[in-house]
Amino acid sequence: MMRILPLLAAVVLAGWVPAAGAVLSIDIRQGVRDPFPVAVVPFGWEGEGERPFDLGGLVAGDLKRSGLFRPVDPKAFLSRPHSPNGVTYKDWRLVGADALVIGRMLPAAEGQVEVRFRLFDVYDQAQLTGVRYVVDAGKLREVGHRIADRIHTELVGWSGAFNTRLAYVVKEDGRFRLMVADADGANPRTVLTSGEPVMSPAWGPEGKRLAYVSFERGGSTVYVQDLESGKRSTLAAYEGINSAPVFSPEGEKLALTLSKAGNPELYVLDLGSRRMRRLTRSGGIDTEPTWGPEGENLVFTSDRGGTPQLYRVAATGGEPERLTFEGRYNAAPSWSPRGDRLAFVHGDGNRFAIAVMELDSGSMRTVTGFGLNEAPSFAPNGRMILYATQGPGGAGELATVSVDGNVQQRIQRERSGDVREPAWSPLPE
């Protein structure tokens, strides 16, 4: 009992515990040269009292943070319609808008809110899309992100990732907190608090589970935790290294690194039967697996050739194929959900950049400058990459970059603390 009691005191599991004062803020460092001008009219409210939520403001904020859109300043609006019959296209051409978003909210049964929104092409004078939602008032933020995603898809041709979440680890005052927040930095929640290191969070494909590594028992242990209930289970606590968990695309398996046989190798755990299968055998260190979107292959980091490089292996096993040959350090791969690219860390001495490889050609390019950049994680749309970097004051912070390097953002925390180990969630089911 003398060992168990301090352990219980040092670790706190949580099912969505708010983290006051720990909101993330997003600063656009670089966007496209000519962002698409869109006017988002504040959504009308047809109920009593004040409107329950500023949906228009959230939608405009999402679009602006993408770096692809330039919301027109509402002060310039010549009219503020909430329904199609109030739209005068000339008003929006005069303020320089190419697209127009309008919407309204109405009280619905049992305390719910009905939301209607429409997107118009100002120059073709045509409606592009429109959707109606009926949700609890507490879901209005989610609806706003869904609207922004739909607008993004309609105007750009591929989905946004606004209605997603970020997992990350904060080290502050000698303690470690595994956190989850909305993709815009709002609604931060504490999943786990520990006096020992926590690392490598990985999302289940349904967005309701996190696997991660914790050192609360002294050595490394891999856990999986349900985000709503806070309930967790131990997946790997072998002697030696237990690290780098990642769910398979269907969520029924987990790839991870274990040294239980002596050398760090890749294993695949069947989460139903709990059967463990060894995947690699080498004299080097094999770690940091990432699944392909079809679940048939994995890419991982290995120094079997003398320096850290990326290799691909079939999920059923076999001889790995080396993928990277440029430079002496290529590690921490993340496979795009689209299946066409890898993001990874490319090293030059003691400096590191986030790089992208086109899998069909093998061509590689860096999409960030060199510095202390690490742990890339693809957005579910395969177009943006989340990673950890060093802020101006030396502390760790998060950042995103587009796969072409043209859009760059810093995600800053309002309170001090070192922020690392990011993971971008899948799209909600």
C-alpha positions as a printed Julia matrix, in Angstrom:
429×3 Matrix{Float64}:
   0.0     0.0     0.0
   2.89    2.39    0.58
   3.58    2.47   -3.19
  -0.01    2.54   -4.39
  -1.23    5.53   -2.37
   1.25    8.11   -3.75
   0.5     6.81   -7.24
  -3.22    7.4    -6.87
  -2.59   10.88   -5.54
  -0.37   11.77   -8.5
  -2.71   10.75  -11.31
  -6.15   12.16  -12.01
  -8.35   10.72  -14.75
 -11.05   12.95  -16.14
 -14.11   12.76  -18.34
 -14.15   16.27  -19.85
 -12.94   18.38  -16.93
 -12.74   22.07  -17.96
  -9.28   23.63  -17.86
  -9.91   27.22  -16.85
  -7.65   29.84  -18.4
  -5.94   27.39  -20.74
  -7.6    28.39  -24.03
  -5.47   28.21  -27.17
  -5.38   31.16  -29.55
  -4.54   30.87  -33.26
  -2.28   33.42  -34.94
  -2.09   33.33  -38.75
   1.57   33.81  -39.68
   1.12   33.26  -43.41
  -1.85   32.75  -45.73
  -2.47   32.53  -49.46
  -1.64   35.63  -51.46
  -5.22   36.37  -52.54
  -7.65   34.97  -49.96
 -11.25   34.48  -51.11
 -13.45   37.41  -49.97
 -16.61   36.2   -48.23
 -19.26   38.15  -46.32
 -20.75   36.42  -43.27
 -23.83   38.24  -42.02
 -24.44   37.87  -38.25
 -27.12   35.19  -37.89
 -30.56   36.44  -36.91
 -32.35   35.28  -33.75
 -36.13   35.01  -33.83
 -36.64   34.11  -30.19
 -36.97   36.12  -27.02
 -34.02   37.82  -25.37
 -30.46   37.75  -26.64
 -29.37   35.27  -29.28
 -27.97   32.12  -27.66
 -24.71   32.09  -29.64
 -22.83   34.18  -32.21
 -22.84   31.64  -35.04
 -21.86   34.14  -37.71
 -18.83   35.23  -35.73
 -17.66   31.66  -35.24
 -18.09   30.82  -38.95
 -16.21   33.95  -40.02
 -13.45   33.19  -37.51
 -13.04   29.63  -38.78
 -12.81   30.78  -42.38
 -10.3    33.51  -41.55
  -8.07   31.14  -39.55
  -7.85   28.79  -42.51
  -5.71   31.38  -44.3
  -7.76   30.81  -47.48
 -10.58   33.3   -46.85
 -10.86   37.01  -46.06
 -14.14   37.8   -44.27
 -15.45   41.25  -45.21
 -15.64   43.63  -42.25
 -19.29   43.73  -41.08
 -18.99   47.5   -40.65
 -18.94   47.76  -44.45
 -22.21   45.85  -44.95
 -24.91   47.79  -46.79
 -27.62   45.35  -45.71
 -27.99   42.45  -43.28
 -30.4    39.87  -44.69
 -31.32   36.64  -42.89
 -33.41   35.04  -45.65
 -33.04   34.76  -49.46
 -35.71   37.33  -50.27
 -33.66   39.97  -48.48
 -30.5    39.41  -50.54
 -29.54   42.23  -52.92
 -26.49   41.03  -54.82
 -25.39   44.53  -55.79
 -24.85   45.35  -52.08
 -22.31   42.56  -51.81
 -20.48   43.3   -55.05
 -19.99   46.86  -53.83
 -18.23   45.68  -50.64
 -16.02   43.28  -52.59
 -17.56   39.96  -51.53
 -17.44   37.0   -53.92
 -19.61   34.85  -51.66
 -22.31   35.6   -49.1
 -23.34   33.62  -46.0
 -26.64   34.31  -44.27
 -28.5    32.47  -41.55
 -30.99   32.61  -38.74
 -31.78   30.81  -35.51
 -35.26   29.98  -34.25
 -36.54   28.43  -31.01
 -37.52   24.77  -31.46
 -39.3    22.21  -29.3
 -37.91   21.08  -25.94
 -35.45   23.94  -25.63
 -33.66   23.17  -28.9
 -32.59   25.66  -31.54
 -33.26   25.48  -35.27
 -30.45   26.84  -37.44
 -30.79   27.64  -41.14
 -27.93   28.86  -43.28
 -27.41   29.59  -46.98
 -24.34   30.27  -49.12
 -24.61   32.41  -52.27
 -22.34   33.1   -55.22
 -22.51   36.9   -55.47
 -21.49   37.19  -59.13
 -23.54   34.27  -60.46
 -26.41   35.42  -58.21
 -27.18   31.84  -57.22
 -27.48   29.81  -54.04
 -24.66   27.27  -53.72
 -25.89   25.35  -50.7
 -28.13   25.56  -47.66
 -28.71   23.38  -44.62
 -31.11   23.21  -41.68
 -30.09   21.89  -38.24
 -32.1    21.32  -35.06
 -29.83   20.9   -32.03
 -29.54   21.5   -28.31
 -28.26   24.98  -27.49
 -25.02   23.43  -26.2
 -24.32   22.09  -29.69
 -24.41   25.46  -31.47
 -20.61   25.77  -31.49
 -20.38   22.39  -33.22
 -23.02   23.45  -35.75
 -21.0    26.58  -36.52
 -17.92   24.48  -37.26
 -20.0    22.19  -39.47
 -21.32   25.18  -41.39
 -17.78   26.49  -41.88
 -16.68   23.05  -43.12
 -19.54   23.0   -45.63
 -18.69   26.48  -46.89
 -15.04   25.5   -47.19
 -15.97   22.41  -49.22
 -18.28   24.34  -51.53
 -15.85   27.19  -52.25
 -12.5    25.36  -52.24
 -13.47   21.89  -53.39
 -12.28   19.93  -50.38
 -13.38   19.69  -46.77
 -12.2    21.91  -43.96
 -11.26   20.51  -40.57
 -13.03   23.01  -38.32
 -15.3    20.48  -36.57
 -12.39   18.48  -35.17
 -10.29   18.43  -32.0
  -6.66   18.58  -30.98
  -4.99   16.44  -28.31
  -1.76   17.69  -26.75
   0.33   17.54  -23.57
   1.04   20.54  -21.37
   3.92   20.57  -18.88
   3.34   23.23  -16.23
   4.53   23.62  -12.63
   6.18   20.21  -12.71
   3.01   18.38  -13.77
   1.82   16.92  -17.05
  -1.71   17.29  -18.42
  -3.12   15.47  -21.4
  -5.54   17.93  -22.98
  -8.19   17.98  -25.71
  -9.55   21.19  -27.29
 -11.62   22.17  -30.31
  -9.6    22.8   -33.46
 -10.02   26.57  -32.92
  -8.51   26.27  -29.43
 -11.78   26.65  -27.54
 -13.25   24.27  -24.96
  -9.99   22.85  -23.56
 -10.55   19.76  -21.41
  -8.2    17.81  -19.17
  -8.09   14.07  -19.86
  -5.29   13.13  -17.45
  -3.13   14.91  -14.88
   0.11   13.29  -13.68
   3.32   14.11  -11.89
   5.17   11.93  -14.41
   5.59   12.35  -18.18
   2.67   11.7   -20.54
   3.28   11.43  -24.28
   2.24   10.11  -27.69
  -1.55   10.63  -27.66
  -3.29    8.9   -30.58
  -6.96    9.17  -31.55
  -9.27    6.26  -32.16
 -10.85    6.52  -35.63
 -14.26    7.36  -34.12
 -12.78   10.27  -32.15
 -13.97    8.94  -28.79
 -10.81    7.24  -27.49
  -7.21    8.23  -26.89
  -4.26    5.89  -26.58
  -1.21    7.35  -24.87
   1.95    6.58  -22.91
   2.26    7.43  -19.21
   5.19    6.99  -16.82
   3.08    7.14  -13.67
   4.13    3.6   -12.7
   7.81    4.45  -12.99
   8.27    2.88  -16.42
   6.33    3.43  -19.63
   2.8     2.04  -19.94
   0.39    2.27  -22.88
  -3.23    3.04  -21.98
  -6.45    3.6   -23.9
  -9.02    5.95  -22.39
 -12.65    6.7   -23.17
 -13.0    10.47  -23.38
 -16.57   10.76  -22.15
 -16.43    8.45  -19.13
 -12.73    8.79  -18.3
 -12.5     5.0   -18.01
  -9.21    3.57  -19.18
  -7.49    0.21  -19.57
  -3.87   -0.9   -19.75
  -2.75   -2.16  -23.16
   0.99   -2.7   -22.65
   3.06   -2.64  -19.46
   5.92   -4.97  -20.3
   9.4    -4.64  -18.89
  11.35   -2.15  -20.96
   9.88    0.17  -23.58
   6.14    0.47  -24.23
   5.62    3.36  -26.62
   4.27    4.99  -29.8
   0.71    3.58  -29.9
  -1.44    4.24  -32.99
  -4.87    2.88  -33.88
  -5.51    1.06  -37.15
  -8.01    2.8   -39.48
 -10.9     0.54  -38.42
  -9.95    0.88  -34.74
  -9.67   -2.84  -34.03
  -5.87   -2.99  -33.78
  -3.09   -0.94  -32.25
   0.47   -0.72  -33.56
   3.11    0.1   -30.95
   6.78   -0.29  -30.05
   7.88   -2.8   -27.4
  11.29   -3.95  -26.22
  10.0    -6.95  -24.27
  12.12   -9.26  -26.44
  15.23   -7.11  -25.95
  15.25   -4.75  -28.93
  12.62   -2.05  -29.67
  10.44   -3.59  -32.4
   7.0    -2.99  -33.9
   4.06   -5.06  -32.7
   0.37   -5.14  -33.59
  -2.14   -5.7   -30.79
  -5.62   -7.04  -31.58
  -7.81   -5.02  -29.2
 -10.56   -7.64  -29.16
  -8.54  -10.78  -28.41
  -5.55   -8.92  -26.86
  -3.25  -11.07  -28.97
   0.11   -9.44  -29.7
   1.91  -10.06  -33.01
   5.5    -9.01  -33.7
   5.91   -7.14  -36.99
   9.64   -6.31  -37.34
  12.97   -7.92  -36.5
  16.16   -5.9   -36.78
  19.29   -4.97  -34.91
  18.21   -1.33  -34.81
  15.39    0.59  -33.15
  12.02    0.34  -34.89
   9.46    2.86  -33.62
   6.87    5.58  -34.42
   4.5     3.57  -36.64
   1.74    5.19  -38.68
  -0.97    3.27  -40.54
  -1.9     3.79  -44.17
  -5.56    4.77  -44.61
  -6.46    1.33  -46.0
  -4.85   -0.48  -43.06
  -2.67   -2.62  -45.32
   0.73   -1.01  -44.63
   2.58    0.93  -41.97
   5.44    3.41  -42.19
   7.84    3.66  -39.25
  11.18    5.09  -38.12
  14.21    2.81  -37.91
  17.95    3.27  -37.53
  18.66   -0.22  -38.9
  20.69    1.41  -41.68
  22.79    3.49  -39.29
  20.69    6.68  -39.15
  16.97    7.3   -38.5
  15.05    6.8   -41.75
  11.5     5.91  -42.82
  10.51    2.4   -43.86
   7.28    0.84  -45.09
   6.13   -2.65  -44.11
   2.99   -4.67  -44.81
   0.59   -4.97  -41.88
   0.95   -8.74  -42.21
   4.74   -8.49  -41.89
   7.57   -9.05  -44.35
  10.71   -7.22  -45.41
  10.48   -3.43  -44.86
  11.18   -1.05  -47.76
  13.26    2.08  -47.14
  11.51    5.28  -48.26
  13.83    8.19  -47.34
  17.35    8.71  -48.65
  17.85   12.48  -48.44
  19.66   13.55  -45.27
  20.78   11.65  -42.19
  17.66   12.16  -40.09
  14.07   11.45  -41.16
  11.66   10.39  -38.42
   8.19   10.64  -36.8
   6.05    9.91  -39.87
   2.35   10.74  -40.2
   0.46    9.19  -43.13
  -2.1    11.43  -44.8
  -5.71   10.19  -44.57
  -5.8    10.69  -48.36
  -3.02    8.11  -48.7
  -0.88   10.25  -51.01
   1.65   11.83  -48.67
   3.78   11.42  -45.59
   4.64   14.22  -43.18
   7.74   13.73  -41.06
  10.65   15.42  -39.29
  13.7    16.08  -41.48
  16.9    16.9   -39.6
  19.91   19.02  -40.51
  22.37   18.75  -37.64
  20.56   19.98  -34.52
  17.83   21.72  -36.51
  14.64   20.08  -37.66
  11.96   20.95  -40.22
   8.6    19.42  -41.06
   8.82   17.77  -44.48
   6.3    16.23  -46.88
   6.91   13.3   -49.24
   4.77   12.48  -52.26
   4.46    8.71  -52.11
   3.89    8.18  -55.83
   7.13    9.93  -56.82
   9.19    9.82  -53.64
   9.89   13.54  -53.91
  10.41   15.41  -50.65
  10.23   19.06  -49.64
  10.36   20.94  -46.36
   7.26   23.01  -45.54
   8.63   24.82  -42.47
  11.91   26.44  -41.61
  14.5    24.59  -39.55
  14.33   24.8   -35.76
  12.97   22.63  -32.96
  10.02   21.23  -34.9
   8.62   17.78  -34.11
   5.64   15.38  -33.96
   3.7    16.13  -37.18
   0.06   15.02  -37.33
  -2.17   15.29  -40.41
  -5.59   16.92  -40.32
  -8.35   14.51  -41.37
  -8.69   16.31  -44.71
  -5.02   15.61  -45.5
  -4.35   19.27  -46.32
  -2.93   20.66  -43.05
  -0.29   19.38  -40.63
  -0.24   20.02  -36.88
   3.16   19.94  -35.17
   5.06   21.05  -32.08
   7.62   23.83  -32.25
   9.49   26.28  -30.04
   7.83   29.62  -29.29
   9.59   33.0   -29.11
  10.16   32.6   -25.36
  11.65   29.12  -25.7
   8.6    27.18  -24.49
   6.94   24.56  -26.66
   3.84   25.54  -28.61
   1.79   24.13  -31.44
   1.63   25.22  -35.07
   0.01   24.18  -38.33
   1.22   24.32  -41.91
  -0.45   23.42  -45.2
   1.03   20.61  -47.27
   2.35   23.17  -49.76
   3.76   25.4   -47.01
   1.67   28.41  -48.06
  -0.55   28.65  -44.96
   1.13   28.78  -41.55
  -0.36   29.32  -38.09
   0.9    29.38  -34.52
  -1.44   28.02  -31.84
  -0.55   29.83  -28.63
  -1.7    29.1   -25.1
  -2.97   31.99  -23.0
  -1.13   30.69  -19.93
   2.53   29.74  -19.65
   3.58   26.13  -20.01
   5.32   23.84  -22.44
   2.94   22.4   -25.06
   3.99   19.28  -26.97
   2.85   15.92  -28.4
   0.01   17.1   -30.67
  -2.49   14.84  -32.44
  -5.3    15.96  -34.78
  -8.59   14.09  -34.37
 -10.54   12.41  -37.17
 -13.75   13.96  -38.43
 -16.67   13.15  -36.11
 -18.9    10.28  -37.08
